[in-house]
Amino acid sequence: MDKTIVVKISWRTAHPLYKKIIAKYNKFQVHDENNVAQVGDLVEIMETRPFSKTKRWRLVRIVKRGELAIAVDEAAPGAETAA
């Protein structure tokens, strides 16, 4: 999916009857015009006009880079490695 990221928002809540803690989540298809977001990033999104059948959100900014994204950024493309 070019120019699309999937954002997962998760939270924990207690079951109404049994009071067991349950993890719940929603997934949103988000438009990322420049393909800048990577796995593990903390992002801010906002609702917008429909871009496609399932895509109704767009990326506003990347709040915090994930650990995986930082590792990829440090390994600059074209950099020589010691052999």
Secondary structure, DSSP 4 states (H G I P E B T S, - for coil): -TTEEEEEEEEEEE-TTT--EEEEEEEEEEE-TT----TT-EEEEEE-S-SSSSEEEEEEEEEE--HHHHHHHHS-TT-----
